[in-house]
Amino acid sequence: MVQLGQHPAPSHVVVHLSDPHVLAGEGRLYGRVDSAARLVAALERVEAAGLSPDAIVFTGDLADLGEAEAYRRLRGLVEPVAARLGSELVWCMGNHDERAPYARELFDELEHGGGGSFGVAPQDRVVEVRGLRIIALDTSVPGYHHGSLDRAQLDWLRRVLARPAEHGTLLALHHPPIPSPLTEAMSILELEDQASLAEAIRGTDVRGILGGHLHYSTQSSLEGIPVSVASASCYTLALGLPDRILAGVDAHQAFQTIHVYPDRLVHTTVPIGGADPVSGYPAAALARIASIPPAVRRELFSRKDSAFNVAEVLGDAEVAAAAAEAALASLAGEAD
């Protein structure tokens, strides 16, 4: 890939999806939303984007009712895509998930770690991808929808983080450690004692925190570390409605991408649904653009009265494309 700007290619790319709420059988959420079909659409969008992610992270609420069959269905949908893309899969527990079938069906384990509520320990795991460490923390509380981390989990987290990873650490969990001002009712179901998590990661190599649970995309920080929440793939919450709270809508689904650079992370929200294009040019044009010397390229795309930008203003895709191609040919000829 030709570098068009001042930043080199990222060291890692991570796709972050959340809250697929897959059901066993042919059931639909609220009698209307086909969550499996919405997940398939999300995965198709990931593949179409040409991202080649190092990891695909799911931050919880994988199975709406915690059914064993739903986890098997989830694996059947996701694992072939991850295999084609060469991506590691990272699963997190959510409040809708159940530990025993989660461990058995996703990890082929009868029990993970021993002990814990209902005889199954919290599902905390570590995945490393070419020096980037991703820690999946289980914030679920069996029998409840709010989130929590017990002392043993935080002690375990401190031990893991005591050894820095080459490219740092991403922390993935379901209940994000942030306020939810546009959905205040969600505060009842938030992660308890967020200060203890902040203390556990203070001064460590944690570079980003990935969350779900809220069913809309949002960003914040904890201990100065960016927190990125991925919207759900199944349905989302409508924000800013004066007469409704926690209003679910079958629209606006999205996933996040995380591009990892030596000095920063770049989080991007990628909508899943289709939309009618009003402008744009063929993807093949990028190779042509990359072949033009940087100074000429700047004149073409940055100068307001260039043929390319004048065509953009016309709002006619065919006229704009023809004008841009003519401008590219002209400028490429000048460069020669």
Secondary structure by P-SEA (a helix, b strand, c coil): cccccccccccbbbbbbccccccccccccccccaaaaaaaaaaaaaaaacccccbbbbcccccccccaaaaaaaaaacaaaaaaabbbbbbbbcccccaaaaaaaccccccccccccccccccccccccccbbbbbbbccccccccccccaaaaaaaaaaaccccccbbbbbbcccccccccccccccccccaaaaaaaaaccccccbbbbcccccccccccccbbbbbbcccccccccccccccccccccccbbbbbbbcccbbbbbbbbcbbbbbcccccccaaaaaaaccaaaaaaaccccccaaaaaaaaccaaaaaaaaaaaaaaaaaaac
